[in-house]
Amino acid sequence: MFSFQVLKELAFGLVSIFVPIYLYIQGVPLFYILLAFTIRTALHAVASLLWGRFVLLRLGIKHTFVLTTVLYIISFVVIAEGTTLPWLSLWVLFSGLENEFYESDHHSYLALTLDQYSVGKE
């Protein structure tokens, strides 16, 4: 499980490097790119307050992993459809929510599966 997480984080990191480059090449002004990533980070902060309390406890960790994967796919389908302001706004929404949901799920799963004796041995 942890080896898969490392590979998934590497893939997410590589993709996140090229999203601003893709947006810039598509003609999105630099101001809108910076604004989109600022709003995405703010959405990440607001969603972190609500996610664990309302969604994670009701659905469970495994179901929310599936939900975050679907949101990740939707975010890239949206950005592939267009880079106008409405499409960029939808990407910010889906990408910001997916980012927070994945982080919360990942850390919750690690807290449940690790004990004090197996930390650092994986």
C-alpha positions as CSV (number, residue, x, y, z in Angstrom):
1,M,0.0,0.0,0.0
2,F,2.7,2.4,0.9
3,S,4.7,1.7,-2.3
4,F,1.6,2.5,-4.3
5,Q,1.2,5.8,-2.4
6,V,4.8,6.8,-3.2
7,L,4.2,6.2,-6.9
8,K,0.9,8.0,-6.8
9,E,2.4,11.0,-5.1
10,L,5.2,11.1,-7.7
11,A,2.6,11.0,-10.5
12,F,0.5,13.8,-8.8
13,G,3.6,15.9,-8.4
14,L,4.7,15.5,-12.0
15,V,1.2,16.4,-13.2
16,S,1.0,19.4,-10.9
17,I,4.2,20.8,-12.3
18,F,2.8,20.9,-15.8
19,V,-0.7,22.3,-15.2
20,P,0.4,25.9,-14.9
21,I,2.7,25.5,-18.0
22,Y,-0.2,24.0,-19.9
23,L,-2.5,26.8,-18.9
24,Y,0.1,29.4,-19.9
25,I,0.6,27.8,-23.3
26,Q,-3.1,27.7,-23.8
27,G,-3.2,31.5,-23.5
28,V,-4.5,32.0,-20.0
29,P,-3.0,35.2,-18.5
30,L,-0.5,34.7,-15.7
31,F,-2.7,36.7,-13.3
32,Y,-5.6,34.2,-13.8
33,I,-3.2,31.3,-13.3
34,L,-1.9,32.7,-10.0
35,L,-5.5,33.6,-8.9
36,A,-6.7,30.1,-9.7
37,F,-3.9,28.5,-7.6
38,T,-4.6,31.0,-4.8
39,I,-8.3,30.2,-4.7
40,R,-7.5,26.4,-5.0
41,T,-5.3,26.7,-1.9
42,A,-8.0,28.7,0.0
43,L,-10.6,26.1,-1.0
44,H,-8.2,23.4,0.3
45,A,-8.1,25.2,3.7
46,V,-11.9,25.6,4.0
47,A,-12.6,22.1,2.9
48,S,-10.2,20.7,5.5
49,L,-12.5,22.1,8.2
50,L,-15.5,20.3,6.8
51,W,-14.3,17.1,5.2
52,G,-13.4,15.0,8.2
53,R,-16.4,15.9,10.2
54,F,-19.1,15.5,7.6
55,V,-18.0,13.3,4.8
56,L,-15.1,11.1,5.9
57,L,-16.9,9.8,9.0
58,R,-20.1,9.0,7.0
59,L,-18.6,7.4,4.0
60,G,-15.5,5.7,5.3
61,I,-11.9,5.9,4.1
62,K,-12.1,3.4,1.3
63,H,-15.2,5.0,-0.3
64,T,-13.7,8.5,-0.1
65,F,-10.5,7.2,-1.8
66,V,-12.7,6.3,-4.7
67,L,-14.5,9.6,-4.6
68,T,-11.1,11.5,-4.7
69,T,-10.0,9.5,-7.7
70,V,-13.2,10.4,-9.5
71,L,-12.8,14.1,-8.6
72,Y,-9.2,13.9,-9.9
73,I,-10.3,12.5,-13.2
74,I,-13.1,15.1,-13.5
75,S,-10.7,17.9,-12.8
76,F,-8.5,16.9,-15.7
77,V,-11.4,16.3,-18.1
78,V,-12.6,19.8,-17.2
79,I,-9.2,21.4,-17.9
80,A,-8.9,19.5,-21.2
81,E,-12.3,20.8,-22.3
82,G,-11.3,24.4,-22.2
83,T,-9.2,27.1,-20.5
84,T,-11.8,29.9,-20.5
85,L,-12.8,31.4,-17.2
86,P,-15.8,29.1,-16.5
87,W,-13.8,26.0,-17.2
88,L,-10.9,27.3,-15.1
89,S,-13.3,27.9,-12.3
90,L,-14.6,24.4,-12.4
91,W,-11.1,23.1,-12.5
92,V,-10.3,25.1,-9.4
93,L,-13.3,23.7,-7.6
94,F,-12.7,20.0,-8.5
95,S,-9.0,20.2,-8.1
96,G,-9.1,22.0,-4.7
97,L,-11.7,19.5,-3.3
98,E,-9.8,16.5,-4.6
99,N,-6.5,17.8,-3.1
100,E,-8.0,18.2,0.3
101,F,-10.0,15.0,0.2
102,Y,-7.0,12.9,-0.8
103,E,-4.8,14.4,1.9
104,S,-7.3,13.8,4.6
105,D,-8.0,10.3,3.5
106,H,-4.3,9.5,3.2
107,H,-3.5,10.8,6.7
108,S,-6.5,9.1,8.3
109,Y,-5.6,5.8,6.7
110,L,-2.0,6.1,7.9
111,A,-3.2,6.9,11.4
112,L,-5.4,3.8,11.5
113,T,-3.0,1.3,10.1
114,L,0.3,2.3,11.7
115,D,1.2,1.6,15.3
116,Q,4.1,2.8,17.3
117,Y,6.2,-0.3,16.5
118,S,5.9,-0.3,12.7
119,V,6.6,3.4,12.0
120,G,9.5,3.8,9.7
121,K,9.9,0.1,8.8
122,E,7.9,0.2,5.6
